Amino acid sequence: MAKIRFKAMSEAVSRPHVDFIAPVGKISDYYGENVFDRNKMRKYLSPDAFESIVSAIDEGRKIDRKVAGQVAAGMKAWAMERGATHYTHWFHPLNGATAEKHDSFFGRDKDGVTLESFSGDLLVQQEPDASSFPSGGIRNTFEARGYSAWDPSSPAFILEQTLCIPTIFVSYTGEALDFKTPHLKSLTALDKAATAVCNYFDKDVKKVFSTLGWEQEYFLVDEALFNARPDLAICGRTLMGHAAARDQQLEDHYFGSIPERVSAFMKHFENEAYKLGIPIKTRHNEVAPNQFECAPVFEEANLAVDHNQLIMSVMERTARKHRFRVLFHEKPFKGINGSGKHCNWSMLSDTGVNLLSPGGTPKNNLQFLTFLVNTVMAVHDHSALLLGSIASEANTHRLGAHEAPPAIMSVFIGKTLSSVLDELEERVVTRKMTPDEKTELKLEIIGKIPEILLDNTDRNRTSPFAFTGNRFEFRAVGSSASCASPMIVLNTAVAEQLTKFKVEVDKLIETGVKKDEAILQCLRALIVASKKIRFEGNGYSEEWIQEAARRGIPNIPDAPEAYKTFLLPSSMNLLSSFKVLTERELHARYEIRNEIYVKKVQIESRAIGDLAINHIVPTALTYQNILISNVKGMKDLFPEEYAELAETQILSIRKIAEHVKEIRKLVVEMVAKRKEVNAIPDYPEKAQGYSKTIRPYLANIRFHIDKLELIVDDELWPLPKYRELLFVR
C-alpha cells in the first residue's frame, strides 16, 4: 500500500493539467448557446406556438397538445443543429441527485423509412419507470410506474449531445417523487400570498417571484490522491487522517491567489456553465486549503435550483478532465472548515421591485418592513422544520463546528434594522393614532431607513439566517444538498404568514382603521411575537446555546431527530394546507431521509472497519515488528545498556500494541452492534440506532488510527496524508 501511496503522490505532482483555451470574444457572444431559450423559441416556433409557450411560462397556463407538437419539432430541429443525437427527461429524484434516461431521435415511419423523430407526446410526458428511486412507501415494486412531465418554465438545454428537458417526477397516483414538484407548488403559494400583500402598496403588481442566488463551496483533490484514499472514493470524506502541521490557521488561503491549475479548471467549467445559461459571476479561494467557491447572479428560484444541480454535474465532469475530483461533502476533512451552500433568498414583483430592498420613500420602506417582519415571523413559526429541511448525515459534521452556524435557527437583521423594529415596537400602540403621530412615525422611523442597506447591515457569518442588505442568506444549507428542500419550506412558510397578515390587516380596515395604521399595528404585533428568534451576537458561542435554550428555540444537531420535524402538526398543516405536500408525501420524505441516513452511516462504518483491519493494523504491525527487531539487535550489541538506548522504540512498540488492540476491539464491537441495529425493521428507529450507537464508533476508531499515523514510519503509511491532500500541486 505504501508504494501505491507514493505512486499516487508522484502522479499528482508530475501529471500535467489539461490546457483549456477559452473561446475568443465576449462571454455574451456565446452565453446560453446550448439553451432553448426565448430567442431560440422565437426563431424555431411559429408566432402562435411562441406566444402559447410564453403564456404558459409567465402565467402558468396549460399548453395545448398541438402546440406541444410544434414546440417538440422546433426543439428537435435546434438540438440536432447543435449536434444532439439523444433526448432525456431530466429530473430531481429524492436521493438528492439528478436523473436521466437517454433515448435517441432515431426512429422509423410506418413504411420502415429511417428518420429522426420527437413528438409532442414525448416532450410533454414519459414513463421512465425509475422504480429503484426512493419513494418512502409511495410506490410498491408491483406499482412501479412513475411519470416525468415537462416543466416549460425551465428551458431545455444540451449537455454532451443530449437534449435535456427539465421535468417533474410523480407516481402513478400523481404523488410527488421529486424535489421540483413541491418546489413549484411552494412558488405558486408564495406568489399568490405576496401579490395580495403587495397590492396594499401597488395595485399594478400582478405576480411575485421567489429569487435565489446560491453560493457553492467545494474542495478539489488531485485524482491520483483521491483514488489512493478508499474512504474519499466511497464516502466522499476522510474517515481518518491526522491534522497537518499547517492547514488554515494562517488564513492565507482565503481570497488568496488562485493556483494556476485550479484557475484552469474554473475557467473551463465556467465556460461550460455560460453555454448552459448559468450566470456564474464569482470565483474565489475559500478559508480551508483546497477549498473554493463559485456563485451566480440571482435568478428565479425554480431556474436557480435547476442550475445549481446542473453546475455540480458540470463541475464533476470538468474536474476529471483536469485530473481533479470535486468534493461536495459538507465535511471532507476533520479540523478544518466544511462546505456550505448559502441560499440568498428574496422576492421580486413583476414591476421590478425587490420586496426586501428598502426604497427611498416612507411608502416603499413600509412595504419593505412588511415583508421583512413577515419573513422573520415565518422563520419563528417554522424554525424546527427549516432545520429539518437542511439536516443530513453529512451536514451533521458541519453544523455547530467553528466555521458553520449551529443547529439552532435564529435570524440576524443587523443593528440598524433592529433599532428600527425596537422603536416601532415601542411607538405603535393599539389605540388609534392621530394624524400628527402617524406623520411623525413615518418620518422618524419608517422614513429613516437608508435606501441602500448593503453596507448598513452587519455581516454575521455565525447566523444561519441573516439579512444582508436586500435579501436573506440561509447559511446553514449543506454544500451537497438540493436548494429545493429549504426553499420549499421557506416559500411556503412565508406564504402562510403573509396570508395570515393580510387577514389581520383587512379585519382592522373593516373596522375603520386606515390602511397604513392597520399595517403598522399588525407589524408591531409580529415584531413582539417573533422577537425571540432574532439574535445579533456570536452564534458559535456556548452562551448562545444556553440563551437559545432559555428562549425555547430548538437546537437539533442530530439529523434523525431533525427529521421528526416533518411530522409536527404545524409542519403537516403548513405544507398540506397550501397543497405543497400531502401528509402521505411528507411521511414518505421522512422515511426516505432516515433511510438515506442509515445507508450512509452504514457505508462509512463498513469502510472504516475494512480500512482499519486490512490496511492500518497490518501496516502498524509491520512497523512494530521492525522496531522489535531493532530492539533485539540493540540488546545483542549493547546487552547492558540497551534498555536505555531502546527506550523510545520500546515506548512506540507498547503504544502501537495498545492502539491496535483498541482498534480491533472497537471494530468487532461495531460490527456486532451494527447487526443488532440492522435487525430493526423501521427506518426511523434504525436511523436513531445508527446515530446513537454506530456513529460514535467511527470517531473512536479514528482516534486510534490517527495516533498510529504519528507513530508509524511515513514510508510505510498506506494512505495519502492531510498534508498531501490539502495542497494542490
C-alpha positions in Angstrom: 0.0 0.0 0.0 2.9 2.4 0.7 4.0 2.0 -2.9 0.5 2.9 -4.1 0.6 6.0 -1.9 3.9 7.3 -3.2 2.9 6.4 -6.7 -0.2 8.5 -6.3 1.8 11.4 -4.9 4.2 11.2 -7.7 1.4 11.2 -10.3 -0.2 14.2 -8.5 3.0 16.2 -8.9 4.1 15.1 -12.4 0.9 14.7 -14.4 0.1 17.9 -16.3 -3.3 19.6 -16.2 -5.5 19.9 -19.3 -4.8 23.0 -21.3 -8.0 24.9 -21.7 -8.4 27.6 -24.3 -11.3 29.9 -23.6 -13.5 31.0 -26.5 -12.3 34.2 -28.2 -14.7 37.1 -27.7 -17.1 38.3 -25.0 -19.0 35.9 -22.8 -22.2 37.5 -24.0 -21.3 36.2 -27.5 -21.8 32.6 -26.6 -23.8 32.8 -23.3 -26.8 30.4 -23.4 -25.9 28.9 -26.8 -26.8 25.4 -25.5 -30.2 26.6 -24.1 -33.5 26.6 -25.9 -34.4 30.0 -24.5 -36.9 32.5 -25.7 -34.7 33.8 -28.5 -34.3 30.3 -29.9 -38.1 29.6 -29.4 -38.9 32.8 -31.4 -36.7 31.5 -34.2 -37.8 27.9 -34.3 -41.5 28.2 -33.4 -44.5 29.8 -35.2 -45.7 33.0 -33.7 -48.8 31.3 -32.2 -46.7 28.5 -30.7 -44.2 31.0 -29.3 -47.0 33.1 -27.7 -48.6 30.0 -26.2 -45.5 28.7 -24.5 -44.5 32.2 -23.2 -48.0 32.5 -21.7 -47.6 29.1 -20.2 -44.3 30.1 -18.6 -45.4 33.6 -17.4 -49.0 32.9 -16.4 -49.0 29.2 -15.7 -51.4 28.3 -18.4 -51.7 24.8 -19.7 -50.0 24.0 -23.1 -52.2 22.5 -25.8 -51.0 19.2 -27.1 -51.0 20.6 -30.7 -48.7 23.4 -29.5 -46.5 20.9 -27.7 -46.1 19.1 -31.0 -44.8 22.3 -32.7 -42.5 23.0 -29.7 -41.1 19.5 -29.9 -40.4 19.9 -33.6 -38.7 23.2 -33.1 -36.7 21.9 -30.2 -35.6 18.8 -32.1 -34.5 20.9 -35.1 -32.5 23.3 -32.9 -30.9 20.4 -30.9 -29.9 18.4 -34.0 -28.3 21.5 -35.5 -26.2 21.7 -32.3 -25.2 18.1 -32.7 -27.6 16.4 -30.3 -28.5 12.7 -31.1 -30.5 11.9 -28.0 -33.0 13.4 -25.6 -33.9 12.8 -22.0 -36.3 13.9 -19.3 -34.1 15.5 -16.6 -35.5 15.4 -13.1 -34.6 15.6 -9.4 -35.4 12.4 -7.5 -35.5 12.3 -3.7 -31.9 10.9 -3.5 -30.7 14.4 -4.0 -29.0 13.8 -7.4 -30.3 14.3 -10.9 -31.7 11.5 -13.2 -31.8 11.0 -16.9 -32.7 8.2 -19.3 -31.5 8.8 -22.8 -33.4 8.0 -26.0 -32.2 8.6 -29.5 -34.1 10.7 -32.0 -33.6 7.7 -34.3 -36.8 6.0 -35.5 -38.7 4.5 -38.4 -42.0 5.5 -40.0 -44.8 3.1 -40.9 -43.0 2.2 -44.2 -39.8 1.4 -42.4 -38.0 4.5 -43.5 -35.3 5.7 -41.1 -35.8 9.2 -39.7 -35.3 11.4 -36.7 -38.4 11.9 -34.7 -39.5 13.6 -31.5 -43.2 14.2 -30.9 -45.1 16.5 -28.6 -46.3 13.5 -26.6 -42.7 12.5 -25.9 -41.9 16.1 -24.9 -44.8 16.5 -22.5 -44.8 13.2 -20.7 -42.8 10.0 -20.4 -42.8 6.9 -18.2 -39.2 6.3 -17.2 -40.2 3.7 -14.6 -37.3 4.6 -12.3 -38.7 2.2 -9.7 -35.4 2.0 -7.8 -35.5 5.6 -6.7 -36.5 6.1 -3.0 -40.3 6.6 -2.6 -40.8 6.3 1.1 -43.6 3.7 0.6 -45.5 5.7 -2.0 -44.7 3.0 -4.7 -44.5 -0.7 -4.2 -42.4 -2.8 -6.6 -45.6 -4.1 -8.3 -46.8 -0.4 -8.7 -43.6 0.9 -10.2 -44.9 3.3 -12.7 -43.5 6.8 -12.5 -44.1 9.7 -14.8 -42.0 12.6 -15.8 -43.8 15.7 -17.1 -42.3 18.7 -18.9 -41.6 21.9 -16.9 -41.7 24.6 -19.6 -40.7 27.3 -17.1 -37.1 25.8 -17.1 -35.7 25.8 -20.6 -34.3 22.7 -22.2 -30.6 22.5 -22.7 -28.0 20.4 -24.5 -25.4 18.5 -22.4 -22.9 16.3 -24.3 -25.0 15.8 -27.4 -28.2 15.1 -25.4 -31.2 17.4 -25.3 -32.2 17.6 -21.6 -35.8 18.5 -20.8 -36.4 19.6 -17.2 -39.4 17.7 -15.8 -41.2 16.9 -12.6 -41.4 13.2 -11.5 -44.6 11.8 -10.0 -46.1 8.4 -9.2 -48.9 6.7 -11.0 -51.3 8.3 -8.4 -49.8 11.7 -9.0 -47.8 12.0 -5.8 -44.5 13.8 -5.9 -41.4 11.7 -6.1 -39.0 14.6 -6.6 -38.0 18.0 -5.3 -39.2 20.1 -8.3 -43.0 19.3 -7.9 -43.4 20.6 -4.4 -41.0 23.5 -5.1 -43.1 24.7 -8.0 -46.2 24.5 -5.7 -44.5 26.5 -3.0 -43.6 29.2 -5.5 -47.2 29.4 -6.6 -48.3 29.7 -2.9 -45.8 32.5 -2.3 -46.8 34.3 -5.5 -50.4 34.4 -4.5 -49.9 35.5 -0.9 -47.2 38.0 -1.6 -49.1 39.6 -4.6 -52.1 40.1 -2.3 -50.0 42.0 0.2 -48.1 43.9 -2.5 -51.4 45.3 -3.6 -51.6 47.3 -0.4 -48.8 49.4 -1.8 -49.0 49.0 -5.6 -52.2 47.8 -7.4 -50.2 47.2 -10.6 -48.4 44.2 -9.1 -49.8 41.0 -10.7 -47.1 38.5 -9.8 -44.3 37.9 -7.3 -41.3 35.7 -7.9 -39.1 34.0 -5.4 -35.5 34.7 -6.3 -32.4 32.6 -5.3 -28.7 33.2 -5.6 -26.7 30.2 -4.3 -23.0 30.2 -3.3 -21.5 26.8 -3.9 -18.5 25.8 -1.8 -16.4 22.8 -2.7 -13.0 21.1 -2.3 -10.6 19.9 -5.0 -8.4 16.9 -4.6 -5.9 15.5 -7.1 -7.4 12.5 -8.8 -4.4 10.3 -8.1 -4.5 11.0 -4.4 -8.3 10.6 -4.4 -8.0 7.1 -5.9 -5.5 6.2 -3.2 -8.0 7.1 -0.5 -10.8 4.5 -0.4 -12.7 6.5 2.2 -12.8 9.5 -0.1 -13.8 7.4 -3.1 -16.5 5.5 -1.2 -17.8 8.1 1.3 -16.8 11.5 -0.1 -15.0 12.3 3.1 -11.9 11.2 5.0 -12.7 8.7 7.8 -9.2 9.0 9.2 -6.3 11.4 9.0 -4.3 13.4 11.5 -4.2 17.1 11.2 -1.4 18.6 9.1 1.1 20.9 10.8 -0.2 23.6 8.5 -3.8 23.9 7.2 -5.9 27.0 7.5 -4.5 28.6 10.7 -2.5 31.3 8.8 -5.7 32.3 7.0 -3.6 32.9 3.8 -5.8 30.8 1.5 -9.0 32.8 1.9 -9.3 35.1 -1.1 -5.7 34.3 -2.0 -4.2 34.0 -5.4 -6.0 31.1 -7.2 -3.5 28.3 -8.1 -2.8 28.1 -11.9 -4.1 24.5 -12.2 -7.3 25.4 -10.3 -7.8 28.5 -12.3 -7.7 26.4 -15.5 -10.4 24.2 -14.1 -12.5 27.1 -13.0 -12.3 28.8 -16.4 -13.2 25.6 -18.1 -16.3 24.8 -16.0 -17.4 28.4 -16.1 -17.2 28.4 -19.8 -19.5 25.3 -19.9 -21.8 27.0 -17.5 -22.1 30.1 -19.6 -23.1 28.0 -22.6 -25.8 26.4 -20.5 -27.1 29.8 -19.4 -25.8 29.6 -15.8 -24.8 33.2 -14.9 -21.7 32.4 -12.9 -20.3 35.7 -11.5 -17.9 35.0 -8.7 -15.0 32.6 -8.0 -12.5 32.7 -5.1 -10.4 30.7 -2.7 -12.3 29.7 0.5 -11.0 29.5 4.0 -9.6 25.9 4.0 -6.8 24.9 1.8 -8.0 23.3 -1.5 -11.5 24.9 -0.8 -13.1 27.2 -3.3 -16.4 28.8 -4.1 -18.4 29.8 -7.1 -21.6 31.9 -7.2 -24.0 33.2 -9.9 -26.2 36.2 -10.3 -29.5 35.6 -8.6 -32.3 34.1 -10.7 -35.9 33.0 -10.4 -35.8 30.3 -7.8 -37.0 27.3 -9.9 -34.4 28.0 -12.6 -31.8 28.7 -9.9 -32.3 25.3 -8.3 -32.0 23.6 -11.7 -28.9 25.5 -12.4 -27.3 24.5 -9.1 -28.0 20.8 -9.7 -26.6 21.2 -13.2 -23.5 23.1 -12.2 -22.5 20.4 -9.7 -22.7 17.8 -12.6 -20.7 20.1 -14.9 -18.0 20.6 -12.3 -17.6 16.9 -11.7 -17.3 16.2 -15.4 -14.9 19.0 -15.9 -12.8 18.2 -12.9 -12.0 14.7 -14.3 -10.6 16.3 -17.4 -8.2 18.3 -15.2 -7.3 15.2 -13.1 -9.2 16.6 -10.1 -12.1 15.3 -8.1 -14.6 17.7 -6.7 -15.8 17.1 -3.1 -19.2 18.4 -2.3 -19.4 16.6 1.1 -20.1 19.1 3.9 -17.0 18.0 6.0 -14.5 16.0 3.9 -11.6 16.9 6.3 -11.6 16.9 10.1 -10.5 20.0 11.9 -10.8 22.5 9.0 -13.8 24.3 7.5 -16.5 22.4 5.9 -18.6 23.5 2.8 -22.0 25.1 2.7 -24.4 26.2 0.0 -25.5 29.7 1.1 -29.0 30.3 -0.3 -29.6 34.0 -0.8 -33.4 34.4 -1.0 -35.7 37.3 -1.8 -38.9 38.2 -3.6 -39.3 40.2 -6.7 -42.5 41.7 -8.1 -43.4 41.8 -11.8 -43.0 45.6 -11.6 -39.3 45.1 -10.9 -39.3 45.8 -7.2 -37.2 43.7 -4.8 -39.6 43.4 -1.8 -36.7 43.0 0.6 -34.9 46.2 -0.6 -36.0 49.5 1.1 -36.9 52.3 -1.3 -36.3 56.0 -0.9 -39.8 56.9 0.4 -41.8 56.0 3.6 -44.3 54.2 1.4 -41.6 51.9 0.0 -40.0 51.5 3.4 -43.3 50.4 4.9 -43.6 47.7 2.1 -40.0 46.6 2.8 -40.7 46.4 6.6 -43.9 44.4 5.9 -42.1 41.7 4.0 -39.1 41.8 6.3 -41.1 41.3 9.5 -43.4 38.7 8.0 -40.4 36.7 6.9 -38.9 36.8 10.4 -42.2 35.7 11.8 -42.4 32.8 9.3 -38.9 31.6 10.4 -40.0 32.0 14.0 -43.1 29.8 13.5 -41.3 27.1 11.5 -37.7 27.2 12.7 -37.7 23.5 13.6 -39.0 22.5 10.1 -36.4 24.7 8.5 -33.7 22.8 10.4 -35.2 19.5 9.3 -35.1 20.7 5.7 -31.3 21.1 5.8 -30.5 18.2 8.1 -28.4 15.3 6.7 -25.8 12.9 7.8 -23.1 15.0 6.1 -24.3 18.3 7.3 -24.3 17.0 10.9 -20.5 17.0 10.8 -20.5 20.7 9.7 -23.3 22.5 11.7 -22.1 23.7 15.0 -18.4 23.5 14.1 -16.3 26.6 14.4 -17.0 27.7 10.8 -20.7 27.0 10.4 -23.9 28.1 12.1 -25.2 25.9 14.9 -28.2 23.7 14.6 -30.3 26.5 16.1 -32.4 28.6 13.9 -32.1 32.3 14.5 -32.5 35.4 12.4 -29.9 38.2 12.2 -31.1 41.6 10.8 -28.3 44.0 11.9 -28.2 46.9 14.3 -29.9 49.4 12.0 -33.0 47.4 11.4 -33.0 46.1 15.0 -33.2 49.6 16.3 -36.0 50.4 13.7 -38.0 47.4 14.8 -37.4 48.1 18.5 -38.6 51.7 18.1 -41.6 50.6 16.0 -42.5 48.2 18.8 -42.4 50.9 21.4 -44.1 53.7 19.3 -47.0 51.9 17.6 -49.9 51.4 20.0 -53.2 49.6 19.6 -55.2 52.8 20.1 -56.0 54.9 17.0 -53.1 57.3 16.2 -53.6 61.0 15.5 -52.6 62.3 12.1 -49.6 64.1 13.7 -48.5 60.9 15.4 -48.7 58.9 12.1 -46.7 61.6 10.2 -44.1 61.7 13.0 -43.9 57.9 13.0 -43.3 57.7 9.2 -40.7 60.5 9.2 -38.8 59.4 12.2 -39.0 55.6 12.0 -40.2 54.4 8.6 -38.7 57.2 6.7 -35.2 57.0 8.1 -34.3 53.6 6.7 -31.5 54.0 4.2 -32.4 53.2 0.6 -29.3 51.0 0.3 -28.7 48.8 3.3 -26.0 46.7 1.7 -23.3 48.5 3.7 -25.5 49.4 6.6 -26.1 45.9 8.0 -23.5 43.8 9.8 -22.3 40.6 8.1 -22.9 38.0 10.8 -21.2 34.8 9.5 -22.4 32.9 12.5 -26.1 33.3 11.8 -27.9 30.5 10.0 -30.5 33.0 8.5 -29.1 36.5 8.1 -30.4 39.6 6.4 -27.7 41.0 4.2 -29.0 44.3 2.7 -31.6 43.2 0.2 -32.1 39.5 0.8 -31.9 36.8 3.5 -29.0 34.4 3.4 -29.8 30.9 4.6 -26.3 29.9 5.5 -27.0 26.5 7.2 -27.7 24.7 3.9 -25.1 22.0 3.1 -22.9 22.0 0.1 -24.2 18.7 -1.4 -27.9 19.4 -0.7 -30.6 20.4 -3.2 -31.5 24.0 -2.7 -35.1 23.0 -3.3 -35.5 21.4 0.1 -35.1 24.5 2.2 -36.7 26.7 -0.4 -39.9 24.6 -0.3 -40.2 25.2 3.4 -39.2 28.9 3.4 -41.5 29.8 0.4 -44.5 28.0 2.0 -43.9 29.4 5.5 -43.7 33.0 4.2 -46.8 32.4 2.1 -48.7 31.2 5.2 -47.5 34.2 7.2 -48.4 36.7 4.5 -51.8 35.1 4.2 -52.4 35.5 8.0 -51.0 39.0 7.9 -53.5 40.1 5.2 -56.4 38.6 7.1 -55.5 40.6 10.2 -54.9 43.9 8.3 -58.2 43.5 6.5 -60.0 43.0 9.8 -58.7 46.3 11.1 -59.5 48.1 7.9 -63.1 46.8 8.1 -63.4 48.4 11.5 -62.5 51.8 10.1 -58.7 51.8 10.7 -56.7 53.4 7.9 -54.6 51.0 5.8 -51.2 52.3 6.9 -52.2 52.4 10.5 -53.6 48.8 10.3 -50.4 47.6 8.7 -48.3 49.2 11.4 -50.4 47.8 14.2 -50.1 44.3 12.7 -46.4 44.7 12.2 -45.9 45.7 15.8 -47.7 42.5 17.0 -45.5 40.4 14.7 -42.3 42.2 16.0 -43.3 41.4 19.6 -44.3 37.8 18.8 -41.1 36.9 16.8 -38.6 38.7 19.0 -37.1 35.6 20.5 -35.9 34.3 17.1 -33.8 37.4 16.5 -30.2 37.2 17.6 -27.4 39.7 16.8 -24.5 38.0 18.7 -22.0 35.2 18.1 -23.8 32.1 17.0 -20.7 30.0 17.6 -20.6 30.7 21.4 -21.6 28.4 24.2 -23.5 31.4 25.7 -25.9 31.5 22.7 -26.6 27.8 23.0 -27.6 28.4 26.6 -29.5 31.6 25.7 -31.4 29.8 22.9 -32.5 27.1 25.4 -33.8 29.8 27.7 -35.8 31.3 24.8 -37.2 28.0 23.9 -35.6 27.9 20.4 -35.0 24.3 19.2 -31.4 23.0 19.0 -31.4 19.8 16.9 -27.9 18.8 16.0 -28.8 15.2 15.3 -30.3 14.5 11.8 -32.8 11.7 12.7 -34.1 14.0 15.4 -34.4 16.9 13.0 -36.3 14.7 10.5 -39.1 14.3 13.2 -39.9 18.0 12.5 -41.5 16.7 9.2 -44.3 15.1 11.3 -45.0 18.0 13.6 -48.7 19.1 13.3 -47.6 22.6 12.4 -45.5 21.1 9.5 -48.2 18.9 8.3 -50.7 21.7 8.4 -48.4 24.2 6.6 -47.5 22.0 3.7 -50.8 20.3 3.2 -53.0 23.4 3.5 -51.1 25.0 0.6 -51.2 21.7 -1.3 -47.4 21.7 -1.5 -47.1 18.2 0.1 -49.8 15.9 1.3 -49.4 14.2 4.6 -48.5 11.0 2.8 -45.8 12.7 0.7 -44.4 14.3 3.9 -44.3 10.9 5.6 -42.6 9.5 2.6 -39.9 12.1 2.8 -39.5 11.4 6.5 -38.9 7.7 5.7 -36.6 8.5 2.8 -34.4 10.9 4.8 -34.0 8.3 7.5 -33.3 5.5 5.0 -30.5 7.6 3.3 -29.0 8.4 6.7 -28.9 4.8 7.7 -27.3 3.7 4.4 -24.6 6.5 4.6 -23.6 5.7 8.2 -23.7 2.0 7.3 -21.3 2.5 4.4 -18.9 4.7 6.5 -18.8 2.1 9.2 -18.1 -0.7 6.8 -15.4 1.4 5.1 -13.6 2.3 8.3 -13.8 -1.3 9.5 -12.2 -2.6 6.3 -9.5 0.1 6.2 -8.7 -0.4 9.9 -8.4 -4.1 9.9 -7.0 -4.7 6.3 -4.8 -1.6 5.9 -4.0 0.2 9.1 -3.5 -2.6 11.5 -1.2 -4.7 9.2 0.9 -1.6 8.5 1.2 -0.8 12.2 2.2 -4.4 12.9 4.8 -4.3 10.2 6.4 -1.3 11.7 6.1 -2.8 15.2 8.0 -5.8 14.0 10.7 -3.6 12.6 11.0 -1.9 16.0 11.1 -5.2 17.8 13.9 -6.5 15.5 15.7 -3.2 16.2 15.4 -3.6 19.9 16.5 -7.2 19.8 19.5 -6.2 17.7 20.4 -3.5 20.2 20.2 -6.0 23.1 22.7 -8.2 21.3 25.0 -5.3 20.6 24.6 -3.5 23.9 23.4 -6.0 26.4 24.0 -3.8 29.5 22.6 -0.5 28.2 20.1 -1.5 25.5 17.1 -0.7 27.7 18.1 2.9 27.9 19.1 3.2 24.3 15.9 1.5 23.0 13.6 3.3 25.4 11.9 5.3 22.5 11.4 2.1 20.4 10.0 0.2 23.3 7.6 3.0 24.1 6.5 3.0 20.4 6.1 -0.8 20.4 3.8 -0.5 23.5 1.8 2.4 22.0 1.3 0.5 18.8 0.1 -2.6 20.7 -2.3 -0.5 22.7 -3.8 1.3 19.7 -4.0 -1.9 17.6 -5.8 -3.7 20.5 -8.3 -0.9 20.8 -8.9 -0.7 17.1 -9.6 -4.5 16.8 -11.8 -4.4 19.9 -13.8 -1.4 18.6 -14.3 -2.8 15.1 -15.5 -6.1 16.5 -18.0 -4.3 18.8 -19.1 -2.0 16.0 -19.9 -4.9 13.7 -21.8 -6.7 16.4 -23.8 -3.6 17.2 -24.4 -2.9 13.5 -26.0 -6.4 13.2 -28.3 -5.6 16.1 -29.3 -2.2 14.6 -29.8 -3.7 11.1 -32.4 -6.1 12.6 -34.6 -3.1 13.3 -37.3 -3.1 10.6 -38.4 0.5 11.0 -36.0 3.0 9.2 -36.6 6.0 11.6 -35.9 3.7 14.6 -32.9 2.2 12.7 -31.6 5.7 12.0 -31.7 6.5 15.7 -29.7 3.4 16.3 -27.1 4.3 13.8 -26.9 7.8 15.1 -26.6 7.0 18.8 -24.9 3.6 18.6 -22.8 3.2 15.4 -21.6 6.8 14.7 -19.6 7.1 17.9 -17.5 4.1 16.9 -16.3 5.9 13.8 -14.9 8.7 15.9 -13.4 6.3 18.5 -11.7 4.1 15.8 -10.4 7.2 14.1 -8.8 8.4 17.2 -6.5 5.4 17.5 -5.8 5.3 13.7 -4.8 9.0 13.8 -2.5 8.3 16.7 -0.9 5.4 14.8 -0.3 7.8 11.9 2.0 9.8 14.1 4.0 6.7 15.2 4.3 4.5 12.1 7.1 5.2 9.6 5.9 7.6 6.9 7.2 5.4 4.2 5.0 2.6 5.4 1.8 4.5 5.9 -0.7 3.3 3.2 -2.9 6.4 2.7 -2.1 9.9 1.5 -2.0 12.2 4.5 -3.7 15.6 5.0 -0.5 17.5 4.2 -0.6 15.8 0.8 -4.3 16.0 0.1 -4.9 19.6 1.1 -2.4 21.4 -1.1 -2.8 21.5 -4.9 0.3 20.8 -6.8 
